[in-house]
């Protein structure tokens, strides 16, 4: 074993730790010594080219964060005041916040019970004459049902923005996510599939959109010091790109590691009453950004919050699911009082993310599952 399971006093299994090694350190030193540390570094372009080749897209534009990627995507599509943007109710807040940032109204729709992503049927019911775009989040590494989403978009003339912050390499029907919509956004935050510490990427096959995004990323400036559109300093640094270049060499291995972690969790927990495993639909390849389970108190004997506290006492870090966006004060004025979000509320109340970073060992995964099984045994027999 890689650690002492007899005592949890000094044990800590983090929710996700990045796989940063000697090659990343050597690349950072190289970039520093060469002086190419800013956003105009040739290493940024090298990282973009590597990502385009791996992703299978024409354009990849490196930016300062996944949130910046979403902001630029919506702006480049011309989304603005008076428009509505459909977003899933269960997700990190960035899609809703960036809709507000461009002056649009976020319209929240429920997610599916089967695979936790935006529900195409709910999307149809939420479209109005003001709807301009749908932000599709591939939640916790599982792809949304893109054929149905794209059919809706074509029927109503809507833009599709894919939020792939948690889904690098996930596939719908053998096609990589962030290749179906008009534009896609990735995050390279420290706990993502690959990391540049902070940072993100906008991807598209549309030449005009790519040109707009590059312009707005760099202060709306062309040529230097001549500002032609509203822009931002959303550039990625050369230091971040240096990390990204090395991480791209590992990306397929890191994805397979996440899928291996998921297989072990599934094997260990599949027979535990009250535990519902992270889904992977027959038409999907999930990359399990964080391996996630649902806990039913009636069958398990303890609720999700108690399980999280119990795991913490044994040195195991977890994360509860995102809160539904519709319950937050920031968005209250945008909520349809007649709308119902029963699935997102259920998932949020019952969902728990387990440790599943690239540095976790098989033994640690088995240990985490063992503590969950121990708790279930104790709740039933005490």
N, C-alpha and C positions, 0 to 999 in steps of 0.2 A: 504494500500500500504506500501511497505517496504522502500520507499524513497519519497522525495518531487518532484513530477513531474512538479510543477509550476515554479521551478527555476533550471537551470542546472549549476548554478555558482559553487556549491560545489559537484555536482554529478560526479561520475566516475564509469563507468561500464567497467571493464577490459575485454580484449579478452578472458582470461582464468586465473583463480586463482586456485591453488591446494587446495584440501580438506585435510588440515592438522589440526588435532585436538588434544585433550588431550591424546588419546591413543597413538598417534605417539610420543608425548612428553614424556610420561611415558616410552615407549620402548627405546627411545634414552637415557634417564637417566639411565635406567637399564643396557644398554650396556656399557655406560661410567663407571658406578660404578663397573661393572664386569671386565672392562679392555679389552673387546673383540672388539676393534675398527678397527683393521687392516683387510687386505684381507684374513687372515687365520682364521677369526672369524667363529665359528660354526653357527652363524646367517646367514652367506652367504649360507652355505649348506642348512639351513632350508628354506630360501627364494627360492633357486633353486628347492627344493623338492616340495614346495607349488606351484610354477609356473608350474612345469612338470605335477603335478596332475591336475591342472586347465586347462592347455593347451592340455593335452592328448598326451604328447610326452615322449619319453624314457629319453632324456637328455636335461637339461637346464643348461647353463653355464653363470653365472653372470659376467658381464664385466663393464668397466668404462664408456661406452657410447654406443649408438646405432651405431655410426660411427666405434668404435672399433669392434663391433659385425660384421659389414659388412667386415671390413678388415680381421679379423680372418677367416670368412667364405670363402672368396675368396682365402686366403692363404692355408687353409686346403684342398680346392678343387684342389690345384696345379695350379691355374691361374697365369700366369706370362708373361714375355716379349715375344712378337710375337703373343699373344692371343688377341682375341677381345671379349668384353663383351657388350651385348646389354642392354641398359638402356632406360627408358622413357625420353622423352625430357622435360616433365613437372613434375618436382619433386624437392625436396631439393637436393643439390649438392653432398651429401655424396656417393651415388652409383657411380657417375662418378669419384669423387676424389679417392675413394678407388680402383677403377679399375686402375687409374693412379699410385696409391701408390704401387701396386704389379707389375707394369711394363706393364700392358695390355692397349689396346686402347679401350676407351668407344665409342660405336656406338649408336647414338641417333636415336630413332624412335618416331613417333608421337603417340598420345593417341587417344582414342575414343571420339567422341562427346557425346555419350549417357551416359557414366558413368566415363569418365575422366581418365581411367587407360590405360596402355600400350595396343596398338592395335595389336591383334594376326596376322592380315593380313600384317601389316607393319613389324612385326617381321620376318615373312616368307621371305619377300623381302630383308631383311637386312642380312640374314645368308650367310656367306662365309666359305671357307675351314679353316679359322682361328678362327671362332666363337667357343667359349668354354662354355659360360654361358649366361644366361639371368637373369637380376635382375628385379624382378616384384615388383613394388611399389603399395601398396593398398592405393591409394591417398585419403587424407581427410577422411579416415575411410571406403571407399567403396572398396570391393574386386574386383580384376581383374577376368577375365573369365578363371579360372584355368584349366578347362577341355581342352580348346583349347590350352592353353600354354603348358600343360603337354604333349599333343599329339604331338606338334611341337618338344618338347625336346626329346621325345622318338624316333621320326622319324630321327632326326639329331644327336642323341647322345650328347645332351647338358645338362649341369648342370642348375638347377633352384635354385636361391637364392631369397627368399621372404623377402622383406623389409616391415615389419609390424610395423614400428615406430609409425604410426598414426592409427593403426587398431587393437588394442587389442580386441579380442572377435568378430571381424567381421567374417562373414560366407559366403562361397560360397556353394550353394546347401546343406546347413545344416552341412557342414564341416568347422571347424575353419581355417582361414588363418594361414599360417606358419606351416601347417601339410601336404601340398601337395608337396612342393619342397624338394630338398635334404637337405637344411639347411635354417633357417630363422633367422631374426634379429629384435629385439624389442628395443625401446628406452624408458627410464623412465625419460626423461627431465621434468622439472617442469610443462610444459603445456600439457603433454601427459595424456592419459586416467588414468593411475596410475603413481606415481612419486617416485623416490628415490633421488630427487634433480637433480643429473646427474645419469648416469648409463644406462646399457642396458643388454640384454640377447640374447645369441645364443641358438637356439633350433634345435634339429635333432633327428631322430630315428636311425641314423647310428652310431654304436659303434666306428668304426675306426675314423670317422670324429670328434666325440666328444672327443676322446682321443687326437687327434692332436690339437684341439682347446684349451683344458685345458693345454696342454704342452706349446703352444705358448703364451697363456695368462700370464703365469708365467715365463717369461724370457727364455723359451725353456730349463728349468732347471729340471733335474731328474737324481739322487737325488739332494738334496740341494747343490748349488754351482757347480754342474756339468752340463754344458750347451751342449745339444746334437743337438739342432736346433736353428735357428734364432727365438728369442722370444721377448716379450714386457712386460712391466708392465701394463697390462690391467685389473688388478683385481678390483673388487668392494670392498668397505670398509665395515666393520661391521656396521658402522653408517648408510650407505646407505641401507644395507640389513635390518636393523631394521625398517626403514621406509617402505621398500618393504613388509615386513611380515604383517604389519598392513594394508597397502594398499590392499594387496591381500584379506583380509577379507571383503573389501568394493567393490571389483572390479565389481561384478555383479550389485550392486546397482549403481555404478558410470556409468556403461554402460547404464543401464536403464534410468538414469537421462539424459544422452546425447540424448537418443532417445526421451525422453519426450520433451526436449528443441526443438528438431527437429520437433516434431509434432505440437508444439505451433507455431513455426515460419511458418510452412507450412500452418496451418490454418489461420494465420493472413495475410500472404503475397500471398496466392495462386491466389487471384483475382486482384492483382496489375499489371496493364499493364507494360511491360518492365522488369519484374522480373522473372527470371527462377530459380526454386527451386533446392536445392541439390538433386541429383538423388538417387533413391534406386530401382534397377532393381528387377523384380519378383524373380529372382534366388539368390538374395543377402540379407544379413543382414548387413546394414551399421551401424557403430557406431558413425558417425558424429564427428570425432575428433574436427573439427571446423565446425560449420554450415555455409555452403558456398552458395552464390547465384551468378548468372550472371545478369548483368545489361545492357540492350539494350537502348542506348541513344535515338534512334528514337522513341521508344514507351514510355520510362520512362520520357524523357524530360531533363535528365541530365546524364552525363557519370559517370563511376565508380569512378574516382578520385574526382569529385565534391561531390558525395554521401559520400565518406569517409571523406572529409573535413567538410561537413555539420554535419555528425554524431559526429565528434570530437568536434565541437563547442557546441554540446549538451551533452558532457561528455561521449561519447560512443567510446571506442577504437575498431578499426577494423584492419584487415591485408589484404593487396592485395595478390592475388595469387602469387605463385612462378614465377620467370622469366623463360622462356624457356632456357634450358642449351645451345642450339646451338648459342645463340646470345652473349654469354659471351667470352671475350678475352682469358680466360684460355684454352678454348676448341677449338678455331678457327682452329688450325692445324689438328684437328681430324674430321672436318666436311666434309661431302660429299657435294660439291658445287651444285650438282644436286638434293639434297634431299629437300623435302618440309615438313614443320611442321605447316600446316595451323590451325589445331585444337588446338595445344598447344599455338600458338600465340593468337588465338581468346580467349581461356579460360584465358590466362594470362592478356590480355587487359581488360577483362570484369568481372573477378572474384573478389569477396569480401568475406572475412571471417568475420562473425559476432560474437559477444560475446557468448560463449557457454561453459564456464567452469563449473565444478561441483558445484560451489557455487552460480551461477546465480539463481535468483528467477523467478518464473513464471511471476510475475509482471514486472520484469526488461525485460524479453523477450518481453512481450506485449508492453512495453514502447519503446524498440528499434524498433520493427515493426511499432509502431505508428508514430515514427519520420520519418521513411522511407516513410510511407503513406502520412504524412504531406508534406514532400518535393515534392513528386509526385504531390499532389494537387496544391501546390504553382507553380510548373513549368508549369502546364497545364493552370492555371487560371491567370497567370501574364503575 
